[in-house]
Amino acid sequence: MAVKFDFIGLLVADMGRSLAFYRRLGLDIPAADTEQHVEVTLDGGFRLAWDTEEVARQIDPDFTPPPARAGRISLAFRCDSPADVDRVHAELTASGHESHREPWDAFWGQRYAIVYDPDGNSVDLYAALG
């Protein structure tokens, strides 16, 4: 039996707010802001999905939403340049999303920043330095 990792699911409190955040990062997400489940296929066939807390309750009646930032997932978005890391970070924080770490030049040779999506998941922005 072959097993292939091809899907990441995110639990969201507000579908529209979450999808708007990821659209700002360039993902082509259909207009489905009131849906309970939204899924996109990314380059290479990998799938990313969003499910509301209501869907989680349908699957598990004992479901209790975790507290903000309790997640153990981080998504990373590669930017074209260090300046793009700064620009995207500034755009996200200006639109009300919380920064976890302002852009910095990391010792491993990348411009790096970290923001939280609307549900407290860590989202890394990075680009190679020089």
N, C-alpha and C positions, 0 to 999 in steps of 0.2 A: 504494500500500500504506500503510495506516494503522498506526502503531506507538503503543502505549499502555503506559506504565509502570504496572504493577499488582501488583508482587510484590517483597518483600524476603525473602531467605533468610539465616538465621543458622546457622553451623556450631557444634555443641555437643559437648562432651566427655561430659557427663552430662545426658541428656534430662530426667529427673525434676527435677534441681536447677535446670536452666534454666527449665523450665515453671513451677515453683513461684515463681521470681523474678518472672516476667512476670504470673503470677496475682496476686501481691501488688500489682502495679501496675494491677490491675483488668481485665486481659484475660480474656475468657471462653474458656478453653481446655479442650477435652474431657479427660477422664481417659485419657490416652494416654502415660503416663510411661515405658513400656517400649517404645514404638514407635521405629522408626528415622527416620520422617518424620512430622511433625505440621504441620498447616496450618490457619489460621483466616482467615476473611474478616472484615475490620474494617468499620466504618461507611463507607459510600461505595463498598464493593466492593473496596477494596484488600486484598491478601493478605499475610500474614506467616507465614513457615514456619521450622521448625527441622529440621535434618538432623544426624544423628550423623556422627562422623568415619568410621565404617564405611561409610556411604552415600557419603561423599566418595571413599573408597578403591575402592568399586565403580564409580564414575564415572571415576576417575582412579587407576589402580594405582600410580602414582608419587607420590600425594598424601603430603605430610608436613604434620602440623598446624603452624600458625604458633605462635610463642611467645606467651604471654599478653600482652595489650594491643598486639599487633602489628596488630590490625584497623584498618581505615580507615573504620569505620561508626559512626555515632552515632544513637541513637534518642531522640526527645524526647517527654516526656509532660507535657501541660498539666494543671496542678492548678487547683482552683477558687479558691484564695486563697494568699497568701504563707505563712500558717500551715500550709496543707496541704503546701507544699513542705518545710517544716521537719519536719512530722509523718511524711511518707512517707520522707524521708531518714533520720530517726531509726529508723523501723521497719525499713527495709532494713539499715541498719548494725547494729542490735541483733540482727538475725537472721543476722549473719555476713558480709554483703556489704560489700566495701571501698568506702570513699568516696574519690573522686578530689578533690573540692572540696566543702567544707562549704557550707551555704546562705549566700548573700550577696545584697546588693542591688546588682544590676548597673547600670552606667551607662545602659543602654538601657531602663531602666524596668521591669525584671522581678526578682522574687525567683528565684534560680537555684541549683541544686546539681547535682553530677555524681557518679554512682556507677558502679561496674563491675558488669556482670552476671557470672554464674559463669564465662563464657568470656573475660572481659576486654574485652567491648564496652562502649563508653561509653554511658551512659544519662543523659540530661539531664532534670531536673525543673524546671518553671518555672511562674510565675504572674505576672500583671500586678501591679505595685505601685499601690496606691491607686486 
